[in-house]
Amino acid sequence: MKTLHQEGRYLRAKERVQEEKSFYSNLTAYCMVIPMLGLVNYYTTGFYWIVFPALGWGLGLVLHAMKVFGFNLFLGKNWEERKIAEYMKDAI
């Protein structure tokens, strides 16, 4: 029988795995679609429009990775957990 603490840890771990899975799916799609768009661009026009979807989706991918892996330029790593712990300590 699981305790509430163990169940909470399990649910957080499961959520984390789902977030990482979502990121890797996004990365895989990017690595497959952008080269195909590059080939279409190369064989159809002289204007290199491929840079726009590559940079736009690439920026989104970087932001997604920052969210999933806990890198925050402005607030630092694990900021949210530290604030929650601080507020919980103050509530006691």
Order of alpha helices (4+ residues) and beta strands (2+ residues): alpha-alpha-alpha
